[in-house]
Amino acid sequence: MIVNKEQIREIAADALEIEPEQIGDRDHFVQDLAMNSLQMLDCVAEIEDQLDVRIPKTDIRSLTCVEQIVDYLEAL
């Protein structure tokens, strides 16, 4: 699967209510961007909807930045 990094960044930015430009590829969602668990679930749900994929709950904790999400999805 080919994943658009900017699309993932925009989804995360929407969940965080910030501009996509404020999110770097390796910015940790929780530690650097203060994303809470509800925002993370919203982010994952939106990714699943937009890309028509399912991310198991057990994998969500390992997806801590844009780069990791892109790598994970491209490996599907």
PDB file of N, CA, C and O in Angstrom:
ATOM      1  N   MET A   1       0.845  -1.181   0.000  1.00  0.00           N
ATOM      2  CA  MET A   1       0.000   0.000   0.000  1.00  0.00           C
ATOM      3  C   MET A   1       0.889   1.243   0.000  1.00  0.00           C
ATOM      4  O   MET A   1       1.831   1.342   0.786  1.00  0.00           O
ATOM      5  N   ILE A   2       0.587   2.169  -0.870  1.00  0.00           N
ATOM      6  CA  ILE A   2       1.300   3.444  -0.910  1.00  0.00           C
ATOM      7  C   ILE A   2       0.520   4.447  -0.069  1.00  0.00           C
ATOM      8  O   ILE A   2      -0.684   4.626  -0.253  1.00  0.00           O
ATOM      9  N   VAL A   3       1.214   5.091   0.844  1.00  0.00           N
ATOM     10  CA  VAL A   3       0.568   6.006   1.789  1.00  0.00           C
ATOM     11  C   VAL A   3       1.135   7.410   1.606  1.00  0.00           C
ATOM     12  O   VAL A   3       2.349   7.592   1.506  1.00  0.00           O
ATOM     13  N   ASN A   4       0.259   8.383   1.563  1.00  0.00           N
ATOM     14  CA  ASN A   4       0.648   9.781   1.454  1.00  0.00           C
ATOM     15  C   ASN A   4       0.933  10.323   2.853  1.00  0.00           C
ATOM     16  O   ASN A   4       0.024  10.456   3.672  1.00  0.00           O
ATOM     17  N   LYS A   5       2.177  10.630   3.114  1.00  0.00           N
ATOM     18  CA  LYS A   5       2.600  11.126   4.430  1.00  0.00           C
ATOM     19  C   LYS A   5       1.841  12.393   4.817  1.00  0.00           C
ATOM     20  O   LYS A   5       1.501  12.590   5.983  1.00  0.00           O
ATOM     21  N   GLU A   6       1.582  13.238   3.839  1.00  0.00           N
ATOM     22  CA  GLU A   6       0.862  14.489   4.124  1.00  0.00           C
ATOM     23  C   GLU A   6      -0.572  14.215   4.569  1.00  0.00           C
ATOM     24  O   GLU A   6      -1.112  14.937   5.407  1.00  0.00           O
ATOM     25  N   GLN A   7      -1.182  13.185   4.017  1.00  0.00           N
ATOM     26  CA  GLN A   7      -2.543  12.821   4.423  1.00  0.00           C
ATOM     27  C   GLN A   7      -2.557  12.386   5.891  1.00  0.00           C
ATOM     28  O   GLN A   7      -3.448  12.772   6.647  1.00  0.00           O
ATOM     29  N   ILE A   8      -1.578  11.593   6.284  1.00  0.00           N
ATOM     30  CA  ILE A   8      -1.482  11.153   7.679  1.00  0.00           C
ATOM     31  C   ILE A   8      -1.228  12.355   8.582  1.00  0.00           C
ATOM     32  O   ILE A   8      -1.827  12.461   9.653  1.00  0.00           O
ATOM     33  N   ARG A   9      -0.352  13.254   8.165  1.00  0.00           N
ATOM     34  CA  ARG A   9      -0.056  14.462   8.940  1.00  0.00           C
ATOM     35  C   ARG A   9      -1.328  15.314   9.112  1.00  0.00           C
ATOM     36  O   ARG A   9      -1.574  15.844  10.195  1.00  0.00           O
ATOM     37  N   GLU A  10      -2.127  15.443   8.054  1.00  0.00           N
ATOM     38  CA  GLU A  10      -3.362  16.230   8.134  1.00  0.00           C
ATOM     39  C   GLU A  10      -4.378  15.587   9.065  1.00  0.00           C
ATOM     40  O   GLU A  10      -5.068  16.287   9.806  1.00  0.00           O
ATOM     41  N   ILE A  11      -4.477  14.266   9.038  1.00  0.00           N
ATOM     42  CA  ILE A  11      -5.392  13.570   9.940  1.00  0.00           C
ATOM     43  C   ILE A  11      -4.967  13.794  11.387  1.00  0.00           C
ATOM     44  O   ILE A  11      -5.802  14.092  12.241  1.00  0.00           O
ATOM     45  N   ALA A  12      -3.675  13.654  11.666  1.00  0.00           N
ATOM     46  CA  ALA A  12      -3.166  13.885  13.022  1.00  0.00           C
ATOM     47  C   ALA A  12      -3.386  15.334  13.444  1.00  0.00           C
ATOM     48  O   ALA A  12      -3.758  15.601  14.587  1.00  0.00           O
ATOM     49  N   ALA A  13      -3.159  16.257  12.537  1.00  0.00           N
ATOM     50  CA  ALA A  13      -3.354  17.680  12.844  1.00  0.00           C
ATOM     51  C   ALA A  13      -4.812  17.974  13.164  1.00  0.00           C
ATOM     52  O   ALA A  13      -5.104  18.752  14.073  1.00  0.00           O
ATOM     53  N   ASP A  14      -5.720  17.363  12.430  1.00  0.00           N
ATOM     54  CA  ASP A  14      -7.144  17.550  12.720  1.00  0.00           C
ATOM     55  C   ASP A  14      -7.483  17.040  14.115  1.00  0.00           C
ATOM     56  O   ASP A  14      -8.215  17.694  14.858  1.00  0.00           O
ATOM     57  N   ALA A  15      -6.950  15.870  14.473  1.00  0.00           N
ATOM     58  CA  ALA A  15      -7.209  15.308  15.800  1.00  0.00           C
ATOM     59  C   ALA A  15      -6.650  16.212  16.898  1.00  0.00           C
ATOM     60  O   ALA A  15      -7.244  16.344  17.967  1.00  0.00           O
ATOM     61  N   LEU A  16      -5.504  16.831  16.623  1.00  0.00           N
ATOM     62  CA  LEU A  16      -4.849  17.700  17.605  1.00  0.00           C
ATOM     63  C   LEU A  16      -5.319  19.152  17.541  1.00  0.00           C
ATOM     64  O   LEU A  16      -5.001  19.959  18.416  1.00  0.00           O
ATOM     65  N   GLU A  17      -6.076  19.471  16.500  1.00  0.00           N
ATOM     66  CA  GLU A  17      -6.554  20.836  16.275  1.00  0.00           C
ATOM     67  C   GLU A  17      -5.390  21.823  16.144  1.00  0.00           C
ATOM     68  O   GLU A  17      -5.380  22.895  16.748  1.00  0.00           O
ATOM     69  N   ILE A  18      -4.402  21.413  15.322  1.00  0.00           N
ATOM     70  CA  ILE A  18      -3.263  22.268  15.015  1.00  0.00           C
ATOM     71  C   ILE A  18      -3.032  22.232  13.498  1.00  0.00           C
ATOM     72  O   ILE A  18      -3.693  21.483  12.779  1.00  0.00           O
ATOM     73  N   GLU A  19      -2.097  23.040  13.029  1.00  0.00           N
ATOM     74  CA  GLU A  19      -1.773  23.054  11.609  1.00  0.00           C
ATOM     75  C   GLU A  19      -0.858  21.872  11.274  1.00  0.00           C
ATOM     76  O   GLU A  19       0.025  21.535  12.064  1.00  0.00           O
ATOM     77  N   PRO A  20      -1.059  21.241  10.116  1.00  0.00           N
ATOM     78  CA  PRO A  20      -0.211  20.104   9.734  1.00  0.00           C
ATOM     79  C   PRO A  20       1.281  20.429   9.735  1.00  0.00           C
ATOM     80  O   PRO A  20       2.104  19.558  10.019  1.00  0.00           O
ATOM     81  N   GLU A  21       1.632  21.663   9.424  1.00  0.00           N
ATOM     82  CA  GLU A  21       3.029  22.066   9.379  1.00  0.00           C
ATOM     83  C   GLU A  21       3.704  21.990  10.749  1.00  0.00           C
ATOM     84  O   GLU A  21       4.932  21.988  10.838  1.00  0.00           O
ATOM     85  N   GLN A  22       2.908  21.929  11.809  1.00  0.00           N
ATOM     86  CA  GLN A  22       3.449  21.862  13.165  1.00  0.00           C
ATOM     87  C   GLN A  22       3.862  20.444  13.552  1.00  0.00           C
ATOM     88  O   GLN A  22       4.413  20.236  14.634  1.00  0.00           O
ATOM     89  N   ILE A  23       3.605  19.471  12.686  1.00  0.00           N
ATOM     90  CA  ILE A  23       3.904  18.074  12.992  1.00  0.00           C
ATOM     91  C   ILE A  23       5.046  17.595  12.106  1.00  0.00           C
ATOM     92  O   ILE A  23       4.924  17.555  10.881  1.00  0.00           O
ATOM     93  N   GLY A  24       6.155  17.232  12.738  1.00  0.00           N
ATOM     94  CA  GLY A  24       7.279  16.654  12.015  1.00  0.00           C
ATOM     95  C   GLY A  24       7.088  15.157  11.851  1.00  0.00           C
ATOM     96  O   GLY A  24       6.290  14.547  12.564  1.00  0.00           O
ATOM     97  N   ASP A  25       7.811  14.568  10.923  1.00  0.00           N
ATOM     98  CA  ASP A  25       7.690  13.141  10.648  1.00  0.00           C
ATOM     99  C   ASP A  25       7.947  12.278  11.872  1.00  0.00           C
ATOM    100  O   ASP A  25       7.325  11.229  12.043  1.00  0.00           O
ATOM    101  N   ARG A  26       8.870  12.724  12.729  1.00  0.00           N
ATOM    102  CA  ARG A  26       9.253  11.920  13.892  1.00  0.00           C
ATOM    103  C   ARG A  26       8.800  12.509  15.224  1.00  0.00           C
ATOM    104  O   ARG A  26       9.224  12.047  16.284  1.00  0.00           O
ATOM    105  N   ASP A  27       7.947  13.521  15.178  1.00  0.00           N
ATOM    106  CA  ASP A  27       7.412  14.073  16.426  1.00  0.00           C
ATOM    107  C   ASP A  27       6.530  13.025  17.092  1.00  0.00           C
ATOM    108  O   ASP A  27       5.595  12.506  16.483  1.00  0.00           O
ATOM    109  N   HIS A  28       6.840  12.723  18.350  1.00  0.00           N
ATOM    110  CA  HIS A  28       6.066  11.741  19.109  1.00  0.00           C
ATOM    111  C   HIS A  28       4.707  12.359  19.432  1.00  0.00           C
ATOM    112  O   HIS A  28       4.625  13.461  19.974  1.00  0.00           O
ATOM    113  N   PHE A  29       3.647  11.634  19.092  1.00  0.00           N
ATOM    114  CA  PHE A  29       2.302  12.179  19.292  1.00  0.00           C
ATOM    115  C   PHE A  29       2.034  12.557  20.746  1.00  0.00           C
ATOM    116  O   PHE A  29       1.468  13.618  21.010  1.00  0.00           O
ATOM    117  N   VAL A  30       2.426  11.719  21.680  1.00  0.00           N
ATOM    118  CA  VAL A  30       2.139  11.978  23.091  1.00  0.00           C
ATOM    119  C   VAL A  30       3.186  12.897  23.710  1.00  0.00           C
ATOM    120  O   VAL A  30       2.842  13.918  24.304  1.00  0.00           O
ATOM    121  N   GLN A  31       4.457  12.541  23.576  1.00  0.00           N
ATOM    122  CA  GLN A  31       5.512  13.286  24.258  1.00  0.00           C
ATOM    123  C   GLN A  31       5.758  14.667  23.657  1.00  0.00           C
ATOM    124  O   GLN A  31       5.966  15.630  24.395  1.00  0.00           O
ATOM    125  N   ASP A  32       5.737  14.775  22.335  1.00  0.00           N
ATOM    126  CA  ASP A  32       6.041  16.058  21.690  1.00  0.00           C
ATOM    127  C   ASP A  32       4.806  16.900  21.394  1.00  0.00           C
ATOM    128  O   ASP A  32       4.859  18.129  21.433  1.00  0.00           O
ATOM    129  N   LEU A  33       3.695  16.232  21.097  1.00  0.00           N
ATOM    130  CA  LEU A  33       2.509  16.957  20.636  1.00  0.00           C
ATOM    131  C   LEU A  33       1.340  16.901  21.616  1.00  0.00           C
ATOM    132  O   LEU A  33       0.279  17.460  21.342  1.00  0.00           O
ATOM    133  N   ALA A  34       1.522  16.233  22.752  1.00  0.00           N
ATOM    134  CA  ALA A  34       0.516  16.143  23.818  1.00  0.00           C
ATOM    135  C   ALA A  34      -0.814  15.553  23.346  1.00  0.00           C
ATOM    136  O   ALA A  34      -1.881  15.977  23.792  1.00  0.00           O
ATOM    137  N   MET A  35      -0.745  14.575  22.445  1.00  0.00           N
ATOM    138  CA  MET A  35      -1.959  13.892  21.989  1.00  0.00           C
ATOM    139  C   MET A  35      -2.447  12.977  23.107  1.00  0.00           C
ATOM    140  O   MET A  35      -1.673  12.209  23.677  1.00  0.00           O
ATOM    141  N   ASN A  36      -3.744  13.069  23.414  1.00  0.00           N
ATOM    142  CA  ASN A  36      -4.293  12.183  24.443  1.00  0.00           C
ATOM    143  C   ASN A  36      -4.874  10.925  23.788  1.00  0.00           C
ATOM    144  O   ASN A  36      -4.915  10.825  22.561  1.00  0.00           O
ATOM    145  N   SER A  37      -5.316   9.984  24.590  1.00  0.00           N
ATOM    146  CA  SER A  37      -5.776   8.697  24.058  1.00  0.00           C
ATOM    147  C   SER A  37      -7.011   8.835  23.174  1.00  0.00           C
ATOM    148  O   SER A  37      -7.140   8.112  22.186  1.00  0.00           O
ATOM    149  N   LEU A  38      -7.910   9.739  23.504  1.00  0.00           N
ATOM    150  CA  LEU A  38      -9.094   9.940  22.667  1.00  0.00           C
ATOM    151  C   LEU A  38      -8.719  10.527  21.309  1.00  0.00           C
ATOM    152  O   LEU A  38      -9.270  10.134  20.281  1.00  0.00           O
ATOM    153  N   GLN A  39      -7.788  11.460  21.311  1.00  0.00           N
ATOM    154  CA  GLN A  39      -7.321  12.029  20.040  1.00  0.00           C
ATOM    155  C   GLN A  39      -6.638  10.964  19.191  1.00  0.00           C
ATOM    156  O   GLN A  39      -6.793  10.944  17.970  1.00  0.00           O
ATOM    157  N   MET A  40      -5.881  10.079  19.840  1.00  0.00           N
ATOM    158  CA  MET A  40      -5.217   9.007  19.098  1.00  0.00           C
ATOM    159  C   MET A  40      -6.242   8.071  18.480  1.00  0.00           C
ATOM    160  O   MET A  40      -6.095   7.667  17.326  1.00  0.00           O
ATOM    161  N   LEU A  41      -7.270   7.724  19.226  1.00  0.00           N
ATOM    162  CA  LEU A  41      -8.316   6.857  18.684  1.00  0.00           C
ATOM    163  C   LEU A  41      -9.046   7.526  17.528  1.00  0.00           C
ATOM    164  O   LEU A  41      -9.376   6.872  16.539  1.00  0.00           O
ATOM    165  N   ASP A  42      -9.300   8.829  17.648  1.00  0.00           N
ATOM    166  CA  ASP A  42      -9.917   9.581  16.546  1.00  0.00           C
ATOM    167  C   ASP A  42      -9.024   9.559  15.312  1.00  0.00           C
ATOM    168  O   ASP A  42      -9.498   9.378  14.190  1.00  0.00           O
ATOM    169  N   CYS A  43      -7.750   9.743  15.530  1.00  0.00           N
ATOM    170  CA  CYS A  43      -6.772   9.743  14.447  1.00  0.00           C
ATOM    171  C   CYS A  43      -6.758   8.384  13.743  1.00  0.00           C
ATOM    172  O   CYS A  43      -6.819   8.314  12.515  1.00  0.00           O
ATOM    173  N   VAL A  44      -6.679   7.322  14.516  1.00  0.00           N
ATOM    174  CA  VAL A  44      -6.654   5.972  13.942  1.00  0.00           C
ATOM    175  C   VAL A  44      -7.956   5.670  13.207  1.00  0.00           C
ATOM    176  O   VAL A  44      -7.935   5.101  12.116  1.00  0.00           O
ATOM    177  N   ALA A  45      -9.088   6.045  13.797  1.00  0.00           N
ATOM    178  CA  ALA A  45     -10.380   5.806  13.149  1.00  0.00           C
ATOM    179  C   ALA A  45     -10.471   6.536  11.809  1.00  0.00           C
ATOM    180  O   ALA A  45     -10.996   5.995  10.836  1.00  0.00           O
ATOM    181  N   GLU A  46      -9.966   7.748  11.766  1.00  0.00           N
ATOM    182  CA  GLU A  46      -9.992   8.522  10.516  1.00  0.00           C
ATOM    183  C   GLU A  46      -9.072   7.909   9.469  1.00  0.00           C
ATOM    184  O   GLU A  46      -9.419   7.855   8.289  1.00  0.00           O
ATOM    185  N   ILE A  47      -7.917   7.454   9.889  1.00  0.00           N
ATOM    186  CA  ILE A  47      -6.997   6.767   8.961  1.00  0.00           C
ATOM    187  C   ILE A  47      -7.668   5.525   8.402  1.00  0.00           C
ATOM    188  O   ILE A  47      -7.616   5.267   7.199  1.00  0.00           O
ATOM    189  N   GLU A  48      -8.304   4.750   9.291  1.00  0.00           N
ATOM    190  CA  GLU A  48      -9.001   3.542   8.843  1.00  0.00           C
ATOM    191  C   GLU A  48     -10.094   3.872   7.835  1.00  0.00           C
ATOM    192  O   GLU A  48     -10.235   3.184   6.824  1.00  0.00           O
ATOM    193  N   ASP A  49     -10.855   4.904   8.102  1.00  0.00           N
ATOM    194  CA  ASP A  49     -11.937   5.304   7.189  1.00  0.00           C
ATOM    195  C   ASP A  49     -11.407   5.789   5.841  1.00  0.00           C
ATOM    196  O   ASP A  49     -11.879   5.359   4.789  1.00  0.00           O
ATOM    197  N   GLN A  50     -10.431   6.678   5.882  1.00  0.00           N
ATOM    198  CA  GLN A  50      -9.922   7.268   4.646  1.00  0.00           C
ATOM    199  C   GLN A  50      -9.150   6.283   3.779  1.00  0.00           C
ATOM    200  O   GLN A  50      -9.193   6.359   2.551  1.00  0.00           O
ATOM    201  N   LEU A  51      -8.445   5.359   4.423  1.00  0.00           N
ATOM    202  CA  LEU A  51      -7.596   4.435   3.670  1.00  0.00           C
ATOM    203  C   LEU A  51      -8.198   3.037   3.553  1.00  0.00           C
ATOM    204  O   LEU A  51      -7.603   2.145   2.949  1.00  0.00           O
ATOM    205  N   ASP A  52      -9.379   2.855   4.132  1.00  0.00           N
ATOM    206  CA  ASP A  52     -10.072   1.572   4.082  1.00  0.00           C
ATOM    207  C   ASP A  52      -9.184   0.432   4.582  1.00  0.00           C
ATOM    208  O   ASP A  52      -9.012  -0.585   3.910  1.00  0.00           O
ATOM    209  N   VAL A  53      -8.627   0.629   5.776  1.00  0.00           N
ATOM    210  CA  VAL A  53      -7.793  -0.383   6.437  1.00  0.00           C
ATOM    211  C   VAL A  53      -8.304  -0.566   7.866  1.00  0.00           C
ATOM    212  O   VAL A  53      -9.089   0.241   8.364  1.00  0.00           O
ATOM    213  N   ARG A  54      -7.858  -1.616   8.504  1.00  0.00           N
ATOM    214  CA  ARG A  54      -8.159  -1.836   9.913  1.00  0.00           C
ATOM    215  C   ARG A  54      -6.838  -1.997  10.651  1.00  0.00           C
ATOM    216  O   ARG A  54      -5.984  -2.790  10.254  1.00  0.00           O
ATOM    217  N   ILE A  55      -6.682  -1.239  11.723  1.00  0.00           N
ATOM    218  CA  ILE A  55      -5.481  -1.310  12.540  1.00  0.00           C
ATOM    219  C   ILE A  55      -5.885  -1.953  13.869  1.00  0.00           C
ATOM    220  O   ILE A  55      -6.681  -1.386  14.617  1.00  0.00           O
ATOM    221  N   PRO A  56      -5.343  -3.127  14.159  1.00  0.00           N
ATOM    222  CA  PRO A  56      -5.691  -3.785  15.424  1.00  0.00           C
ATOM    223  C   PRO A  56      -5.312  -2.919  16.626  1.00  0.00           C
ATOM    224  O   PRO A  56      -4.293  -2.228  16.616  1.00  0.00           O
ATOM    225  N   LYS A  57      -6.153  -2.970  17.659  1.00  0.00           N
ATOM    226  CA  LYS A  57      -5.896  -2.177  18.859  1.00  0.00           C
ATOM    227  C   LYS A  57      -4.532  -2.478  19.457  1.00  0.00           C
ATOM    228  O   LYS A  57      -3.898  -1.599  20.041  1.00  0.00           O
ATOM    229  N   THR A  58      -4.079  -3.712  19.315  1.00  0.00           N
ATOM    230  CA  THR A  58      -2.778  -4.089  19.868  1.00  0.00           C
ATOM    231  C   THR A  58      -1.623  -3.387  19.164  1.00  0.00           C
ATOM    232  O   THR A  58      -0.531  -3.287  19.725  1.00  0.00           O
ATOM    233  N   ASP A  59      -1.845  -2.899  17.943  1.00  0.00           N
ATOM    234  CA  ASP A  59      -0.789  -2.222  17.183  1.00  0.00           C
ATOM    235  C   ASP A  59      -0.769  -0.708  17.401  1.00  0.00           C
ATOM    236  O   ASP A  59       0.231  -0.054  17.108  1.00  0.00           O
ATOM    237  N   ILE A  60      -1.848  -0.161  17.904  1.00  0.00           N
ATOM    238  CA  ILE A  60      -1.973   1.297  18.013  1.00  0.00           C
ATOM    239  C   ILE A  60      -0.878   1.901  18.882  1.00  0.00           C
ATOM    240  O   ILE A  60      -0.346   2.959  18.549  1.00  0.00           O
ATOM    241  N   ARG A  61      -0.533   1.251  19.986  1.00  0.00           N
ATOM    242  CA  ARG A  61       0.474   1.808  20.904  1.00  0.00           C
ATOM    243  C   ARG A  61       1.842   1.973  20.256  1.00  0.00           C
ATOM    244  O   ARG A  61       2.629   2.823  20.672  1.00  0.00           O
ATOM    245  N   SER A  62       2.129   1.164  19.238  1.00  0.00           N
ATOM    246  CA  SER A  62       3.446   1.245  18.588  1.00  0.00           C
ATOM    247  C   SER A  62       3.497   2.341  17.521  1.00  0.00           C
ATOM    248  O   SER A  62       4.563   2.631  16.977  1.00  0.00           O
ATOM    249  N   LEU A  63       2.352   2.946  17.223  1.00  0.00           N
ATOM    250  CA  LEU A  63       2.285   3.992  16.197  1.00  0.00           C
ATOM    251  C   LEU A  63       2.385   5.347  16.876  1.00  0.00           C
ATOM    252  O   LEU A  63       1.374   5.961  17.218  1.00  0.00           O
ATOM    253  N   THR A  64       3.611   5.803  17.067  1.00  0.00           N
ATOM    254  CA  THR A  64       3.828   6.993  17.886  1.00  0.00           C
ATOM    255  C   THR A  64       4.152   8.263  17.108  1.00  0.00           C
ATOM    256  O   THR A  64       4.261   9.339  17.696  1.00  0.00           O
ATOM    257  N   CYS A  65       4.309   8.146  15.778  1.00  0.00           N
ATOM    258  CA  CYS A  65       4.606   9.331  14.976  1.00  0.00           C
ATOM    259  C   CYS A  65       4.152   9.090  13.531  1.00  0.00           C
ATOM    260  O   CYS A  65       3.822   7.966  13.154  1.00  0.00           O
ATOM    261  N   VAL A  66       4.140  10.141  12.747  1.00  0.00           N
ATOM    262  CA  VAL A  66       3.710  10.050  11.353  1.00  0.00           C
ATOM    263  C   VAL A  66       4.533   9.008  10.601  1.00  0.00           C
ATOM    264  O   VAL A  66       3.981   8.184   9.871  1.00  0.00           O
ATOM    265  N   GLU A  67       5.830   9.045  10.777  1.00  0.00           N
ATOM    266  CA  GLU A  67       6.712   8.121  10.061  1.00  0.00           C
ATOM    267  C   GLU A  67       6.386   6.661  10.378  1.00  0.00           C
ATOM    268  O   GLU A  67       6.394   5.816   9.482  1.00  0.00           O
ATOM    269  N   GLN A  68       6.099   6.359  11.650  1.00  0.00           N
ATOM    270  CA  GLN A  68       5.770   4.987  12.027  1.00  0.00           C
ATOM    271  C   GLN A  68       4.437   4.545  11.437  1.00  0.00           C
ATOM    272  O   GLN A  68       4.294   3.394  11.026  1.00  0.00           O
ATOM    273  N   ILE A  69       3.473   5.438  11.391  1.00  0.00           N
ATOM    274  CA  ILE A  69       2.177   5.096  10.790  1.00  0.00           C
ATOM    275  C   ILE A  69       2.358   4.796   9.306  1.00  0.00           C
ATOM    276  O   ILE A  69       1.824   3.806   8.806  1.00  0.00           O
ATOM    277  N   VAL A  70       3.096   5.630   8.608  1.00  0.00           N
ATOM    278  CA  VAL A  70       3.330   5.423   7.186  1.00  0.00           C
ATOM    279  C   VAL A  70       4.039   4.087   6.958  1.00  0.00           C
ATOM    280  O   VAL A  70       3.631   3.309   6.095  1.00  0.00           O
ATOM    281  N   ASP A  71       5.088   3.821   7.719  1.00  0.00           N
ATOM    282  CA  ASP A  71       5.821   2.552   7.565  1.00  0.00           C
ATOM    283  C   ASP A  71       4.904   1.363   7.850  1.00  0.00           C
ATOM    284  O   ASP A  71       4.941   0.364   7.131  1.00  0.00           O
ATOM    285  N   TYR A  72       4.094   1.467   8.882  1.00  0.00           N
ATOM    286  CA  TYR A  72       3.175   0.384   9.249  1.00  0.00           C
ATOM    287  C   TYR A  72       2.182   0.113   8.120  1.00  0.00           C
ATOM    288  O   TYR A  72       1.968  -1.035   7.729  1.00  0.00           O
ATOM    289  N   LEU A  73       1.582   1.184   7.604  1.00  0.00           N
ATOM    290  CA  LEU A  73       0.578   1.016   6.550  1.00  0.00           C
ATOM    291  C   LEU A  73       1.180   0.520   5.251  1.00  0.00           C
ATOM    292  O   LEU A  73       0.556  -0.264   4.536  1.00  0.00           O
ATOM    293  N   GLU A  74       2.381   0.964   4.940  1.00  0.00           N
ATOM    294  CA  GLU A  74       3.029   0.511   3.708  1.00  0.00           C
ATOM    295  C   GLU A  74       3.405  -0.965   3.780  1.00  0.00           C
ATOM    296  O   GLU A  74       3.560  -1.620   2.749  1.00  0.00           O
ATOM    297  N   ALA A  75       3.553  -1.491   5.003  1.00  0.00           N
ATOM    298  CA  ALA A  75       3.894  -2.902   5.169  1.00  0.00           C
ATOM    299  C   ALA A  75       2.663  -3.809   5.076  1.00  0.00           C
ATOM    300  O   ALA A  75       2.800  -5.030   5.003  1.00  0.00           O
ATOM    301  N   LEU A  76       1.479  -3.228   5.079  1.00  0.00           N
ATOM    302  CA  LEU A  76       0.261  -4.053   4.985  1.00  0.00           C
ATOM    303  C   LEU A  76       0.114  -4.677   3.617  1.00  0.00           C
ATOM    304  O   LEU A  76      -0.851  -5.398   3.368  1.00  0.00           O
TER     305      LEU A  76
END
